[in-house]
């Protein structure tokens, strides 16, 4: 234990005189008895990107627009989403442009059900997926979600979802703000 922490703990008596405080705290909690095999579910994440017009700056392909990462900030298309609750993703996106793109991304969610001695269950992220998650670098894994090729969770605290491949979108997916 660092000296400053030891001194603080002694001065404030943070743990009291009871040396078994942690054991007493956890004694009444259910104990894990088993876990199911990990499974993968197909899920859809709704993403938002705010951008400045005009729409004519995008290449057209029939009735669709092609949004190229090369023509965006840092060579990528940055999206907000509802997995992170530190900000309102739609407000954030609309504050970064005069158009709002709403995009549905098909991805995978890795889960494992854990069973406890009181009969309750809990959904967890499988250990091998946690091992693939690196929150300090752009990574395709976060909170059990796995993004498709060309998509990443950003290393930034906000965990934006970054797209590095061209996207073909319809004008119905774009709203003038």
N, C-alpha and C positions, 0 to 999 in steps of 0.2 A: 504494500500500500504506500502511495506517495506520502511524503511527510505532511504536505499541506492538507491532504485529505484526512490523514490520521488525526492531525491536530483539529481540523474542523469537526470530525466525528466525535472526538473527545469533548470538545468545547460545547457542542450543541446536544450531545447525547442522542444523536440521530437514531441509533439503534437501541437505545435504552440499555438496561442492565441485562437484558435477556439475550444470551448468546445464541439461542435456538429460534430467533424471531422468524427466519426464513422457513424453517421446518413447520412452525406453527401456522404461518401464513398459507402454506401450500398443503397442509394436512387434509383439509376438508375438500380439496379440489379433486375432481374425477381423475383417475389414472388411465392412461392409454393402454388398451389391451390388444388391439390389432389394427391393421390398416389394409384396405383393399388394394388391388393392383392399380397402378396409375392408369388414367384414361385420358383421352384427348377428345375434346368437343369442338365442332365447328361453331364459331360465333361471328357476329357482325358488330363492328365498332363504328359508330357514327363520328365522323371527323369534320372539323371546320377550319377553313382557311380564309382569312381576309386579304384582299388584294386590291390594288388600284387599277382602274381601267385605262384605256378603253378595251372592250372585248376584241376589237379588231387587231390587237397586238398578238393574238393567239392564232396559230395555224388552224385552218378549217379542214375538216374531213367529213364531207357530206353535211349532215345536220349537227355534227359534233365539233367541239373545240379540242385541240391538243395543247395541253399545258406542259411546257418543257421545264424541267428543273434548271437547265442551264440559264434560263431567263429569269431566275428567281434568286433571292438572297442566299448567298453561300452555295450556289449551285444545287439547291434542294427546294422542295416544296414543304413548308412547315405547317403542321396541323395541330389544332387543340382537340381535346377529347375529354370525356367525363370520368376517366379512371383516376385522375388527379383532382382533388377537391379544394386545392388552395386558391383557385380562381374560377370564375364562371367562364367556361370555354367559349361560349358564343359571344359574350361581351368582349373577351380578349380578342377574338378574331375580328369582330366588327370594328374594334378600335384600331385596326391595322389595315384599313382599306375602305374603298367605297363599294366593293362587291363582296358577297359572302358565298363561298363555295361549300356546299354540304356534300360529303362523300361517304359512302358506305364501304367499309373495308372488310373483306372476308379474311378471318384469321383463325388461329387455333388457341384453345385454352386447355392447359394441362392441369388436371386435378387429381387428388387422391383423397378418399374418404377415410378418416381416422375414427375408430370406435373406442368408447370409454367404458369403464366398469359400471357406470350408472345408467348405461343404455343410450347415452347421447352420442351424437356424431358431429364431426367437424370437417369442413372441406379445407384441404391444405394444398400447397404447391409441392409436387414431388421433388425429392432431394436432388435428383439429377438435373432437373430444370433450374432449381436454385443455383446449382453449380455452374450453369451456363450463363447466368445473369451477372452482368457487370455494370453497375450503376454509374461508374466513372468514365465509361466510354459509350459511344453510340452502339446499341445492342438490339438484336431482334427479339430478345426475351425480357419481360418485365411483368411482375405480379402474376406469373403463370401464363401470360399471353405470349404467343409466338407469332410474329409478323411474317408475311410472305417475303420472297426475294425482292430486293429493292426498297424495302421499308425498314425503319429503325426507330427505336425509342431514343431520344437524344440524351446525351450525357448531362444536360442541364437539369437543374433542380425541378423545373416545370415538367420534365419528361414529355416534351412535344413529340409527336410522331412525325418523322421525316420521310419524305418520298424522294428517291433518287432516280426514278424512271419516268418517262413521259406518261401523262394521264390523258385519257380520252374521256371527256365529260359532255353531257348534254346541257343545253342552255337552261333546262328546267332545274338543274342542280345549282344554278347560280342566281342569286337574288341581289338586286340593286339595293344598297343600304341608304 
